[in-house]
Amino acid sequence: MSIQWYPGHMHKATKEIARSLSSIDVIIEILDARAPHSSSNPVIDKIVKEKPVIKLLNKSDLSDPLDTKKWQQYYNKSEYQNSIAINAMTSESKNEIVNLISQLSERKEGKNTLTMVVGIPNVGKSSVINMLAGKKIAKTGNEPAITKGQQKINLRNGIMLIDTPGILWPKIEDPESGLKLAALGSIRNTAVGYDEIAIYIIKFLIQKYPDYLKARYKIDLLSQDEHEIIELLAKKRGCLSKGGKIDLTKISEIIVDELRTGIFGQISFENTEIVASKI
């Protein structure tokens, strides 16, 4: 199953990014630290070419710190890439990011360093911009595709940010990458059913973080079948319809919401060893 969710404004925004690139000094790409490979837009990689890129691994407070550290090391091996693990809801990384932008750009007397901020939907791009600006400028929210067009934000320190809409690519061929993005909220909920996402999440947790699953729901994993686990959770949470039938939609929405908000604990869907072999 490949996933296609590519609204018209995303196609337009991709063209605008490509047209603007010649005047840009530095690219900031926001990734979800829980799935850096799947949340990196391959179209952006192709069009930025040899521009310096800062990969910000956002939501690192929700990701597995060991995996996040390995991803930083992986990206920092590239001649044109640098990475910083951040939590955009705090300002702890602000100075580090600003200093890195200045370090990577060629200073032009009397001109701002133009820094384009890109990322797929719902990776926290607007939160990063607000953090760097020190005030709420960009609109934030949990719904993907809020920003519709480019806008400029003057940081008044010699850096001008160019905000761009969150864009995906026309067709996500890898089914697992599509499910990861759906689980993290980067694809609109109507594109993939909650029940399908919940099944993927529980299966993943059984395999990699069984202790988190047991602790959260106070269950023994007597079964390794994700469908049976979901049925058990539905009964424990009272997600039942008339006649005692499992309300799959209700329990699925609970599971997906708890994954997105980090209630299970610090988890990562991807590690460098597995993903590097696919690149």
C-alpha positions in Angstrom: 0.0 0.0 0.0 1.5 3.3 -1.1 0.0 6.6 0.3 -0.9 9.6 -1.8 -1.9 12.8 0.0 -0.5 15.7 -2.0 -2.9 18.7 -2.0 -2.5 21.3 -4.7 -0.8 23.9 -2.4 2.0 21.4 -1.7 2.8 21.0 -5.4 2.8 24.8 -5.8 5.0 25.3 -2.6 7.6 22.8 -4.0 7.9 24.8 -7.1 8.2 28.0 -5.1 11.0 26.5 -3.0 13.0 25.4 -6.1 12.6 28.9 -7.6 13.8 30.7 -4.4 16.7 28.5 -3.7 19.4 30.4 -5.7 19.2 33.3 -3.2 19.1 31.2 -0.1 22.3 30.9 2.1 21.3 28.1 4.5 18.6 25.5 4.6 17.0 24.3 7.9 15.1 21.1 7.5 12.9 20.1 10.5 12.6 16.4 11.1 10.7 14.4 13.6 13.4 12.8 15.8 11.3 9.7 16.2 11.5 8.9 12.5 14.2 11.1 10.8 14.5 9.2 7.6 10.7 8.9 6.9 10.2 12.6 7.8 12.9 13.8 5.5 11.4 14.9 2.1 13.5 13.3 -0.7 12.4 16.1 -3.1 14.1 18.6 -0.8 17.3 16.6 -0.8 17.3 16.7 -4.6 16.8 20.4 -5.1 19.0 21.8 -2.3 22.1 20.3 -3.9 25.2 21.7 -2.3 23.6 24.3 -0.1 24.5 23.9 3.6 21.7 22.1 5.5 21.0 22.1 9.2 18.9 19.0 10.2 17.0 19.8 13.3 15.8 16.7 15.0 12.7 18.1 16.7 10.6 16.5 19.4 13.8 14.9 20.7 12.1 14.9 24.2 9.7 12.2 22.7 12.4 10.1 21.0 14.7 7.4 22.2 17.9 9.4 23.1 20.3 6.6 22.0 18.8 6.4 18.6 18.7 10.2 18.3 22.4 10.5 19.1 23.2 8.0 16.4 21.1 10.0 13.9 23.1 13.1 14.7 26.3 11.2 14.1 24.9 9.9 10.9 24.0 13.3 9.5 27.1 15.0 10.7 29.2 12.7 8.5 28.0 14.6 5.4 30.0 17.5 4.1 26.9 19.7 3.6 24.9 18.6 6.7 24.8 19.4 10.4 22.3 18.3 12.9 21.0 19.4 16.3 18.6 17.5 18.5 16.0 20.0 19.8 12.7 20.5 21.6 11.1 23.5 19.9 8.8 24.0 22.9 11.8 25.3 24.9 14.4 27.9 23.9 17.4 25.9 25.0 18.8 25.3 21.5 18.1 28.8 20.1 21.7 30.2 20.5 23.2 27.0 19.1 21.0 27.1 16.0 21.7 30.8 15.4 25.4 30.4 15.8 25.4 27.5 13.4 23.5 29.5 10.8 26.1 32.2 11.1 29.0 29.7 10.9 27.7 28.1 7.7 26.8 31.2 5.8 29.0 33.5 3.9 28.5 36.9 5.5 27.4 39.6 3.0 28.0 43.1 4.2 24.7 44.9 4.8 22.6 41.9 3.9 20.7 39.4 5.9 21.6 35.7 5.8 18.6 34.1 4.1 17.7 30.9 5.8 14.9 28.8 4.4 13.0 26.6 6.8 11.5 23.4 5.3 9.9 20.3 6.6 6.9 17.9 6.1 3.7 18.7 7.9 3.4 18.4 11.7 7.1 18.1 12.5 7.0 21.4 14.5 8.3 23.8 11.9 6.2 26.7 13.1 7.2 26.0 16.7 10.8 26.2 15.7 10.3 29.5 14.0 8.5 30.9 17.0 11.3 29.7 19.3 14.0 31.4 17.1 11.9 34.6 16.9 11.3 34.6 20.6 7.6 35.2 20.1 4.6 33.7 18.4 4.7 34.5 14.7 3.9 31.3 12.9 0.6 29.5 13.5 1.0 26.2 15.2 -1.3 23.2 15.6 -1.6 19.4 15.5 -3.3 19.4 12.1 -1.0 19.0 9.1 -0.7 21.6 6.3 -1.5 24.8 8.3 1.0 27.1 6.6 -0.1 27.7 2.9 2.6 30.0 1.5 6.0 31.5 2.1 6.6 34.2 4.7 9.6 36.1 5.9 10.6 36.5 9.5 13.4 39.0 10.4 15.2 37.7 13.5 17.0 41.1 13.7 20.4 39.5 14.3 21.4 39.4 10.6 19.3 36.4 9.9 16.1 36.4 7.8 14.0 33.2 8.0 11.9 32.2 5.0 9.1 30.0 6.2 7.6 27.5 3.8 4.5 25.3 3.8 4.9 21.7 5.1 5.2 19.6 2.0 5.2 15.9 1.3 6.1 14.2 -2.0 3.6 13.0 -4.5 3.7 9.3 -3.6 5.0 7.6 -0.5 6.1 4.2 -1.9 7.3 2.5 1.3 4.2 1.3 3.2 6.0 1.3 6.5 7.2 4.9 6.1 3.7 5.9 5.3 2.4 4.3 8.5 5.1 6.0 10.5 4.1 9.4 9.1 0.5 8.6 9.7 1.2 7.6 13.3 3.1 10.8 13.9 0.4 13.0 12.4 2.2 14.2 9.3 -0.5 12.8 7.0 -4.1 13.9 7.3 -6.2 11.5 9.4 -8.5 10.8 6.5 -5.7 9.4 4.4 -5.1 6.3 6.6 -7.6 4.8 9.0 -7.0 5.1 12.8 -7.5 1.3 13.1 -4.7 0.6 10.6 -2.4 3.1 12.4 -3.2 1.6 15.8 -2.4 -1.9 14.7 0.9 -0.7 13.4 1.8 1.1 16.6 0.9 -1.8 18.9 2.8 -4.3 16.7 5.9 -2.0 16.8 5.7 -1.6 20.6 5.4 -5.3 21.1 8.6 -5.8 19.1 10.8 -2.9 20.3 9.3 -1.4 23.5 7.2 -4.2 25.2 8.0 -2.9 28.7 6.5 0.5 27.8 3.3 -1.2 26.5 3.0 -3.3 29.7 3.6 -0.4 32.0 1.2 2.0 30.2 -1.8 -0.4 30.1 -0.8 -2.6 33.1 -1.0 -5.8 31.1 1.0 -9.0 30.6 1.9 -9.6 27.0 0.7 -13.2 27.0 -0.1 -12.8 23.4 2.2 -11.3 20.7 -0.7 -10.7 18.4 -1.4 -7.0 18.0 -5.1 -7.6 17.2 -5.6 -9.5 20.4 -3.7 -6.9 22.4 -6.0 -4.1 20.9 -9.1 -6.2 21.9 -7.7 -6.5 25.4 -7.1 -2.8 25.6 -10.5 -2.0 24.3 -12.1 -4.1 27.1 -9.8 -2.5 29.8 -10.7 1.0 28.6 -14.4 0.4 28.2 -14.3 0.9 24.4 -17.3 -1.2 23.8 -20.5 -0.6 21.7 -23.9 -2.1 22.3 -23.8 -5.8 22.9 -20.3 -5.7 24.2 -18.7 -5.5 20.8 -15.3 -3.9 20.5 -15.4 -0.2 19.4 -12.2 -0.4 17.3 -12.4 3.2 16.2 -12.5 4.5 19.8 -9.6 2.4 21.1 -7.6 3.1 18.0 -8.0 6.9 18.5 -6.8 6.5 22.1 -3.7 4.5 21.0 -2.8 7.0 18.3 -3.2 10.0 20.5 -1.1 8.5 23.3 1.7 7.7 20.8 1.7 11.2 19.4 1.8 12.9 22.8 4.6 10.7 24.1 2.6 9.0 26.8 4.2 5.6 26.1 7.7 7.0 26.7 10.6 8.1 24.6 10.5 5.9 21.5 12.0 6.0 18.0 10.6 4.2 15.0 13.9 4.2 13.1 17.5 3.5 13.8 20.5 4.3 11.5 21.5 0.6 11.1 18.2 -0.4 9.4 17.5 2.8 7.4 21.1 3.4 6.2 20.8 0.1 4.3 17.8 1.5 2.3 19.3 4.8 1.3 
